[in-house]
Amino acid sequence: MKRFLVILLPILLITSLMISGCAKTPASTEPPQGTPQSPSAPTEIRIGDTVSFTGIYAGFGFNSFGVKAAVEDINKQGGIYVKQYGKKLPVRWITADVQSDPLKVAPLTEDLILREKVHFLGPHLEAPPMRLGTAQMAEKYKIPAVYGVGPIESWMAMQAASDVPWTYSWTYGFALVTLPEPPDFRANAPGYSMMATFFGAMAEFSTMTNKKIAVFAADDADGKGWYQAFTGAAAQEGYDCYGADKEFGIFPAGTTDFTPIIKEWKNAGCEVLWGNCPGPDYGILWKQCHTQGFKPKLVFATRAAGLYYDIKAWGGDLPNGVLVEAFWRPEVEGVGIGDTTPQSLCDRFFKETGQPLNQGIGYDYMGAQILFDAIERAGTLDPDAVVKAISETDLNTIDGRAVFEKKTRFHRWPVAVGQWQKTDSPWIWDAPAVFSFNDFLKPAGKLIFPIPYE
């Protein structure tokens, strides 16, 4: 168990971080005719959350567009119908900027509870260490909370280290390697495991490579945790990760000369490149790979290729062919609030921000849908009643079917593989899903193999 925690806890800093089924649609928001209205009804439903609008996790704050859009959509319908009061109540999402500082989460969350008198917490996604304080305050004040945390392995390791169970926290994210147990509808489904999906994408081309992988990672908790997880899984799949026993390819942040590393990969004949580091560092590494004539046939750049503005900064055609995890796409078969669809949410994001697809807006919107639906089904703002409703969630959302696992109180979303490719769009680059085990998120493009270098 100690070895398990040692491996998983470093993954807590994943950024990277960066879907459906026959589920029921959201509960009706129309109040029954003739229902009496309670004079003690609050004027609004107050939901509080801490968000990294600034600092190293500011990308997560950018994703909060999804929550804001969901709040706008529900309020266009008059709000959430609460049976106890016989009417709809508008939703207000109250946020505090924690500036990417984990130590600020608990006190600012407590302030939202005591000063702002919020009824609920969430539903935005942040990196796992940015949610420890949320869980602690939700438990301390018995405030129902729905929010995103990234990988389940990291989150469960954090829970295991806690003195008390987090019974008021219901979280969502993805799985690196683990799958839920039967009778969960996702049991043994490879489309809900990131590693299984990655190797599924590689399987079609495995006989066209020598299965030798050059692995890189930033020398931080995120990078090293993923390095350990990936190299172990790759070995089980029959791949040879060069120098994995010596953690070769791990480099300190800000490295500007990768010549010695690239030379060894090239001499070893590695034909696949995989790793996890910040986008700017990868841009330097990848450019030097080109300069030195190291041209792998397949490239995965977890974290580094997750954000459009990072890949664009690499310059030239360097993004072309780089593979990355895909969690949400406008092609997914999902249901939003009112007439909002995955595609219309993406179009709305572009219209309001001028930015191309940001997959984080999809799962942030989903988190809001889950909380709104639970409040309406509970028919009250009573904390325990809402917690019970959350536990019974089986909802078709904008990011597919949402169901919390009974033991973990975690909803894991499906995973696909995207690939950066040139398009005719104004922003030039897009990363359509090119491999997926899930029939509700079908590939929107064909995987380019091998990577073109001309």
C-alpha positions as CSV (number, residue, x, y, z in Angstrom):
1,M,0.0,0.0,0.0
2,K,2.9,2.3,0.8
3,R,4.4,1.7,-2.6
4,F,1.1,2.3,-4.2
5,L,0.8,5.7,-2.4
6,V,4.4,6.6,-3.2
7,I,3.7,6.1,-6.9
8,L,0.3,7.8,-7.0
9,L,0.8,10.8,-4.7
10,P,3.2,12.6,-7.1
11,I,0.5,12.5,-9.8
12,L,-1.5,14.9,-7.6
13,L,-0.1,17.9,-9.6
14,I,-1.4,16.6,-13.0
15,T,-2.7,19.4,-15.1
16,S,-3.5,17.5,-17.7
17,L,-4.8,17.4,-17.5
18,M,-6.5,18.1,-19.7
19,I,-19.3,9.7,-22.4
20,S,-22.6,8.7,-22.7
21,G,-25.0,5.8,-22.4
22,C,-28.6,5.2,-22.0
23,A,-29.0,7.6,-19.1
24,K,-32.0,9.6,-18.2
25,T,-32.3,13.2,-19.2
26,P,-32.3,16.1,-16.7
27,A,-35.3,16.4,-14.5
28,S,-38.0,18.8,-15.7
29,T,-37.7,22.3,-14.5
30,E,-41.4,23.1,-14.8
31,P,-43.2,23.4,-11.4
32,P,-46.5,21.6,-11.0
33,Q,-49.6,23.7,-11.5
34,G,-51.1,25.2,-8.4
35,T,-48.1,24.4,-6.1
36,P,-48.1,26.8,-3.2
37,Q,-45.1,29.0,-2.7
38,S,-43.3,29.2,0.7
39,P,-42.8,32.7,2.1
40,S,-39.5,31.6,3.6
41,A,-37.9,30.7,0.3
42,P,-34.4,32.2,-0.3
43,T,-34.0,34.6,-3.1
44,E,-31.4,32.5,-4.8
45,I,-29.4,29.3,-4.6
46,R,-25.8,30.3,-3.7
47,I,-23.0,28.0,-4.9
48,G,-19.5,28.8,-3.8
49,D,-16.1,27.7,-5.3
50,T,-12.4,28.5,-5.3
51,V,-10.9,28.9,-8.7
52,S,-7.3,29.4,-9.9
53,F,-7.9,32.4,-12.1
54,T,-4.2,33.3,-11.8
55,G,-1.0,31.4,-11.2
56,I,0.3,28.1,-12.6
57,Y,-3.2,26.6,-12.7
58,A,-4.8,29.5,-14.4
59,G,-5.7,27.2,-17.3
60,F,-8.2,25.5,-15.0
61,G,-9.7,29.0,-14.3
62,F,-10.1,29.5,-18.0
63,N,-12.2,26.3,-18.1
64,S,-14.7,27.9,-15.7
65,F,-16.4,29.3,-18.7
66,G,-18.3,26.0,-18.7
67,V,-19.8,26.6,-15.2
68,K,-20.7,30.2,-16.1
69,A,-22.5,28.9,-19.3
70,A,-24.4,26.3,-17.3
71,V,-25.5,29.0,-14.7
72,E,-26.7,31.2,-17.6
73,D,-28.6,28.4,-19.2
74,I,-30.4,27.3,-16.0
75,N,-31.3,30.9,-15.1
76,K,-32.7,31.5,-18.6
77,Q,-35.3,28.9,-17.5
78,G,-36.0,30.8,-14.3
79,G,-33.5,28.8,-12.2
80,I,-33.9,25.4,-10.4
81,Y,-37.3,24.3,-9.3
82,V,-37.3,23.5,-5.6
83,K,-40.5,21.6,-4.5
84,Q,-40.1,22.7,-0.8
85,Y,-40.7,26.4,-1.9
86,G,-43.0,25.7,-4.8
87,K,-41.0,27.8,-7.2
88,K,-37.9,28.2,-9.2
89,L,-34.9,29.8,-7.6
90,P,-32.1,31.5,-9.7
91,V,-28.5,30.3,-9.2
92,R,-25.6,32.5,-8.3
93,W,-22.1,31.1,-8.6
94,I,-19.7,32.9,-6.2
95,T,-16.0,32.4,-6.7
96,A,-12.8,33.3,-4.9
97,D,-9.4,33.4,-6.7
98,V,-7.0,31.1,-4.9
99,Q,-4.1,32.1,-7.2
100,S,-3.1,28.5,-7.6
101,D,-2.1,28.3,-3.9
102,P,-3.3,25.1,-2.2
103,L,-2.9,26.8,1.2
104,K,-5.5,29.4,0.3
105,V,-8.3,26.9,-0.6
106,A,-9.5,26.0,2.9
107,P,-9.7,29.5,4.4
108,L,-11.3,31.0,1.3
109,T,-13.8,28.2,1.1
110,E,-14.6,28.7,4.8
111,D,-15.1,32.4,4.0
112,L,-17.6,31.5,1.3
113,I,-19.5,29.3,3.7
114,L,-19.5,31.7,6.7
115,R,-19.6,35.1,5.0
116,E,-21.3,34.4,1.7
117,K,-23.7,31.8,3.2
118,V,-23.4,29.5,0.2
119,H,-25.6,26.4,0.1
120,F,-23.3,24.2,-1.9
121,L,-19.7,24.0,-3.1
122,G,-18.3,23.4,-6.6
123,P,-18.7,22.4,-9.4
124,H,-15.5,23.5,-11.2
125,L,-12.4,21.2,-11.8
126,E,-9.0,22.0,-10.3
127,A,-5.8,20.0,-9.9
128,P,-6.0,17.5,-7.0
129,P,-3.9,19.5,-4.4
130,M,-6.3,22.4,-5.0
131,R,-9.2,20.4,-3.7
132,L,-8.0,19.1,-0.3
133,G,-9.2,22.3,1.4
134,T,-12.6,22.0,-0.4
135,A,-13.1,18.5,0.9
136,Q,-12.1,19.5,4.4
137,M,-14.5,22.5,4.6
138,A,-17.3,20.5,3.0
139,E,-17.0,17.9,5.7
140,K,-16.5,20.4,8.5
141,Y,-19.6,22.4,7.7
142,K,-21.6,19.5,6.1
143,I,-22.0,21.4,2.8
144,P,-22.8,19.2,-0.3
145,A,-20.1,19.6,-2.8
146,V,-19.7,18.4,-6.5
147,Y,-16.4,19.3,-8.1
148,G,-13.6,18.0,-10.4
149,V,-10.3,16.6,-9.2
150,G,-8.5,15.0,-12.1
151,P,-7.3,11.3,-11.8
152,I,-9.2,9.0,-9.4
153,E,-6.0,7.3,-8.4
154,S,-4.6,10.6,-7.0
155,W,-7.9,11.5,-5.3
156,M,-8.3,8.2,-3.6
157,A,-4.8,8.3,-2.3
158,M,-5.6,11.7,-0.8
159,Q,-8.7,10.3,0.8
160,A,-6.8,7.3,2.2
161,A,-4.5,9.8,3.9
162,S,-7.3,11.7,5.5
163,D,-8.4,11.2,9.1
164,V,-12.1,11.3,8.2
165,P,-14.0,10.2,5.1
166,W,-15.2,12.9,2.8
167,T,-18.9,12.0,2.7
168,Y,-20.1,15.4,1.5
169,S,-17.7,15.5,-1.5
170,W,-18.7,14.0,-4.8
171,T,-16.0,14.3,-7.4
172,Y,-15.4,13.7,-11.1
173,G,-12.4,13.2,-13.3
174,F,-10.7,10.3,-15.2
175,A,-8.8,7.1,-14.5
176,L,-5.2,6.5,-15.4
177,V,-5.2,2.7,-15.1
178,T,-8.0,1.5,-12.8
179,L,-11.5,0.6,-13.7
180,P,-14.6,0.3,-11.5
181,E,-16.0,-3.1,-10.4
182,P,-19.2,-4.7,-11.7
183,P,-22.1,-4.0,-11.8
184,D,-20.9,-0.4,-12.8
185,F,-21.7,0.1,-16.5
186,R,-18.0,1.2,-17.0
187,A,-16.6,-2.0,-15.5
188,N,-13.8,-3.5,-17.6
189,A,-14.4,-0.9,-20.3
190,P,-11.0,0.3,-21.7
191,G,-12.6,3.5,-22.9
192,Y,-12.5,4.7,-19.3
193,S,-8.8,4.2,-18.7
194,M,-6.3,6.6,-20.1
195,M,-3.5,4.0,-20.4
196,A,-5.7,1.4,-22.0
197,T,-6.8,4.1,-24.5
198,F,-3.3,5.2,-25.3
199,F,-2.1,1.7,-25.9
200,G,-5.3,1.0,-27.9
201,A,-4.4,3.9,-30.2
202,M,-0.8,2.5,-30.5
203,A,-1.9,-1.1,-31.1
204,E,-2.9,-0.5,-34.7
205,F,0.7,0.7,-35.5
206,S,2.7,-1.4,-33.1
207,T,3.9,-3.7,-35.8
208,M,5.1,-0.7,-37.8
209,T,7.5,0.4,-35.0
210,N,10.2,-1.4,-33.1
211,K,8.3,-0.8,-29.8
212,K,11.2,1.2,-28.4
213,I,10.0,4.3,-26.6
214,A,11.9,7.4,-25.6
215,V,10.2,8.7,-22.4
216,F,10.6,12.3,-21.2
217,A,9.2,14.1,-18.1
218,A,9.6,17.3,-16.2
219,D,11.3,16.8,-12.9
220,D,8.2,17.7,-10.9
221,A,5.6,15.6,-9.1
222,D,3.3,15.6,-12.1
223,G,6.0,14.5,-14.6
224,K,7.7,11.9,-12.4
225,G,4.4,10.3,-11.3
226,W,3.3,9.9,-14.9
227,Y,6.8,8.6,-15.9
228,Q,6.5,5.8,-13.3
229,A,2.9,5.0,-14.2
230,F,3.5,5.0,-18.0
231,T,6.8,3.0,-18.1
232,G,5.3,0.3,-15.9
233,A,2.2,0.0,-18.1
234,A,4.3,0.1,-21.3
235,A,6.5,-2.8,-20.1
236,Q,3.4,-4.9,-19.5
237,E,2.3,-4.1,-23.1
238,G,5.6,-5.3,-24.5
239,Y,7.2,-2.0,-25.1
240,D,10.8,-1.1,-24.2
241,C,11.2,2.3,-22.5
242,Y,14.8,3.3,-22.9
243,G,16.5,3.9,-19.6
244,A,13.3,3.6,-17.5
245,D,15.2,1.8,-14.7
246,K,17.4,4.9,-14.4
247,E,14.6,7.4,-15.0
248,F,16.4,8.6,-18.1
249,G,14.7,11.5,-19.8
250,I,13.6,13.3,-16.7
251,F,14.8,16.9,-16.8
252,P,14.5,20.0,-14.6
253,A,12.1,22.8,-15.5
254,G,13.7,25.4,-17.7
255,T,16.1,23.1,-19.5
256,T,17.3,24.6,-22.7
257,D,19.7,22.0,-24.1
258,F,18.3,18.5,-24.6
259,T,21.2,17.4,-26.9
260,P,22.6,14.6,-24.7
261,I,19.2,13.1,-24.1
262,I,18.1,13.3,-27.7
263,K,21.5,11.8,-28.9
264,E,20.9,8.7,-26.7
265,W,17.4,8.2,-27.9
266,K,18.5,8.5,-31.5
267,N,21.4,6.0,-31.0
268,A,19.1,3.6,-29.3
269,G,16.8,3.6,-32.3
270,C,13.7,4.8,-30.4
271,E,10.7,5.1,-32.7
272,V,8.0,6.4,-30.3
273,L,8.3,9.5,-28.1
274,W,6.1,9.8,-25.0
275,G,6.1,12.1,-22.0
276,N,4.7,14.7,-19.7
277,C,6.0,18.2,-19.2
278,P,4.8,21.9,-19.5
279,G,4.1,23.1,-23.0
280,P,7.0,25.6,-23.2
281,D,9.6,23.0,-22.2
282,Y,8.3,20.5,-24.7
283,G,8.4,23.1,-27.5
284,I,12.2,23.5,-26.9
285,L,12.7,19.7,-26.7
286,W,10.6,19.0,-29.9
287,K,12.3,21.7,-31.9
288,Q,15.7,20.2,-31.0
289,C,14.6,16.7,-31.9
290,H,13.9,18.1,-35.4
291,T,17.2,19.9,-35.6
292,Q,19.1,16.8,-34.6
293,G,17.3,14.5,-36.9
294,F,15.4,12.5,-34.3
295,K,12.1,11.7,-36.0
296,P,9.9,9.3,-34.0
297,K,6.9,7.8,-35.8
298,L,4.5,8.4,-33.0
299,V,4.6,11.2,-30.4
300,F,2.4,11.6,-27.2
301,A,2.8,14.9,-25.3
302,T,0.6,14.7,-22.2
303,R,0.1,18.0,-20.5
304,A,2.3,19.8,-23.0
305,A,-0.1,19.5,-25.9
306,G,-3.3,20.0,-23.9
307,L,-3.8,23.7,-24.5
308,Y,-4.1,25.5,-27.8
309,Y,-2.0,28.5,-26.8
310,D,0.9,26.2,-25.8
311,I,1.0,24.2,-29.0
312,K,0.7,27.4,-31.1
313,A,3.7,28.9,-29.3
314,W,5.9,26.1,-30.5
315,G,5.9,27.7,-33.9
316,G,5.9,26.4,-37.5
317,D,4.5,23.0,-38.1
318,L,5.8,21.5,-34.8
319,P,2.3,20.7,-33.5
320,N,1.5,18.5,-36.5
321,G,0.9,14.9,-35.6
322,V,1.4,15.3,-31.8
323,L,-1.0,13.1,-29.9
324,V,-2.8,14.1,-26.6
325,E,-5.5,12.9,-24.3
326,A,-9.0,14.0,-25.3
327,F,-11.7,14.2,-22.6
328,W,-14.4,16.3,-24.3
329,R,-15.1,17.2,-27.9
330,P,-18.1,18.9,-29.5
331,E,-18.8,15.6,-31.3
332,V,-19.7,13.8,-28.1
333,E,-23.3,12.6,-27.9
334,G,-24.4,14.6,-24.9
335,V,-27.3,16.8,-23.6
336,G,-27.0,20.3,-22.2
337,I,-29.5,22.5,-20.5
338,G,-32.3,23.8,-22.7
339,D,-31.1,23.9,-26.3
340,T,-27.4,23.9,-25.5
341,T,-25.5,21.1,-27.2
342,P,-21.8,20.2,-27.1
343,Q,-21.3,21.9,-30.5
344,S,-23.2,25.0,-29.6
345,L,-21.3,25.3,-26.3
346,C,-18.0,25.2,-28.3
347,D,-19.4,27.8,-30.8
348,R,-20.4,30.0,-27.9
349,F,-17.0,29.8,-26.3
350,F,-15.4,30.9,-29.6
351,K,-17.8,33.7,-30.1
352,E,-17.3,35.1,-26.6
353,T,-13.6,34.5,-26.2
354,G,-12.2,34.3,-29.7
355,Q,-10.5,31.1,-28.7
356,P,-10.8,27.7,-30.3
357,L,-12.0,24.6,-28.5
358,N,-11.1,24.3,-24.8
359,Q,-12.2,20.8,-23.7
360,G,-12.3,21.9,-20.1
361,I,-15.5,23.8,-20.7
362,G,-17.3,20.6,-21.3
363,Y,-16.6,18.8,-18.1
364,D,-17.1,22.0,-16.0
365,Y,-20.5,22.4,-17.6
366,M,-21.2,18.8,-16.8
367,G,-20.3,19.3,-13.1
368,A,-22.9,22.1,-12.9
369,Q,-25.6,20.0,-14.5
370,I,-25.0,17.2,-12.0
371,L,-25.4,19.6,-9.0
372,F,-28.4,21.4,-10.5
373,D,-30.2,18.1,-11.2
374,A,-29.5,16.7,-7.7
375,I,-30.9,19.9,-6.1
376,E,-34.1,19.6,-8.1
377,R,-34.6,15.9,-7.4
378,A,-34.0,16.5,-3.7
379,G,-36.8,19.2,-3.8
380,T,-35.1,21.0,-1.0
381,L,-31.8,22.7,0.0
382,D,-31.4,20.4,3.0
383,P,-27.8,19.2,2.8
384,D,-28.4,15.5,3.6
385,A,-31.3,15.3,1.1
386,V,-29.2,16.8,-1.6
387,V,-26.3,14.4,-0.8
388,K,-28.7,11.5,-1.1
389,A,-29.8,12.8,-4.5
390,I,-26.2,13.2,-5.7
391,S,-25.5,9.6,-4.7
392,E,-28.4,8.5,-6.9
393,T,-27.3,10.5,-10.0
394,D,-27.8,8.8,-13.3
395,L,-27.9,11.7,-15.8
396,N,-27.2,12.3,-19.4
397,T,-25.1,15.4,-19.5
398,I,-23.2,17.5,-22.1
399,D,-20.3,15.1,-21.4
400,G,-22.3,11.9,-21.5
401,R,-23.7,9.7,-18.8
402,A,-22.8,10.7,-15.2
403,V,-23.0,8.1,-12.5
404,F,-21.1,8.1,-9.2
405,E,-19.4,4.9,-8.0
406,K,-20.9,3.8,-4.7
407,K,-17.6,3.1,-3.0
408,T,-15.6,6.1,-4.2
409,R,-18.2,8.8,-4.7
410,F,-16.4,9.4,-8.0
411,H,-17.7,9.9,-11.5
412,R,-15.1,9.0,-14.1
413,W,-15.6,10.3,-17.6
414,P,-14.5,8.5,-20.8
415,V,-11.1,9.0,-22.5
416,A,-10.1,9.3,-26.2
417,V,-6.9,10.2,-28.0
418,G,-6.7,13.4,-30.0
419,Q,-4.0,14.5,-32.5
420,W,-3.0,18.1,-33.5
421,Q,-3.6,18.5,-37.2
422,K,-3.7,21.5,-39.6
423,T,-7.2,22.7,-40.6
424,D,-8.7,25.5,-42.7
425,S,-10.1,27.2,-39.6
426,P,-9.0,30.6,-38.5
427,W,-6.9,29.2,-35.7
428,I,-5.2,26.6,-38.1
429,W,-4.7,23.9,-35.5
430,D,-7.2,21.5,-34.1
431,A,-6.9,18.2,-32.2
432,P,-9.8,16.0,-33.3
433,A,-10.4,12.6,-31.6
434,V,-8.5,10.1,-33.7
435,F,-9.0,7.0,-31.5
436,S,-11.7,6.0,-29.1
437,F,-13.1,2.8,-27.6
438,N,-16.4,4.6,-27.0
439,D,-19.1,4.6,-29.7
440,F,-20.7,7.8,-28.3
441,L,-17.5,9.7,-29.0
442,K,-16.5,8.6,-32.4
443,P,-13.2,9.7,-34.0
444,A,-13.7,12.9,-36.0
445,G,-10.4,12.5,-37.8
446,K,-7.9,9.9,-39.0
447,L,-4.7,9.3,-37.0
448,I,-1.7,10.5,-39.0
449,F,1.0,7.8,-39.1
450,P,3.9,8.2,-39.3
451,I,4.4,11.9,-38.3
452,P,5.2,13.9,-41.5
453,Y,8.4,15.8,-41.2
454,E,8.4,17.5,-44.6
